[in-house]
């Protein structure tokens, strides 16, 4: 999860220890948040945002959804358009 913990913390002139103390967690927890190695529970996210004097959305922005890509297997299984199929009587029939 991408977040702005480090950017907002540095803008406020706080150290990781200062933020950890204000949020009631260890400095290692703040470090893990900043690296993206830990996704906080909602309660921790609120405490960190409050300790930074920022909104939850400013510190932990909502993830952006990437547009879904079609898999190669699905696109290969679908015909590109109408195909002409020869029947036993050799007449062209459109599907």
Number of C-alpha atoms within 10 A of each C-alpha: 14 15 19 16 24 18 12 17 22 12 10 12 10 14 14 20 15 15 22 20 13 14 20 13 15 13 17 12 15 22 17 13 21 20 14 15 12 13 15 17 8 10 8 14 20 19 18 27 22 15 17 22 13 14 14 17 13 13 23 19 13 12 9 6 6 6 6 6 6 8 8 8 8 8 10 9 8 8 8 8 7 9 11 11 12 11 9 7 6 8 10 12 11 9 8
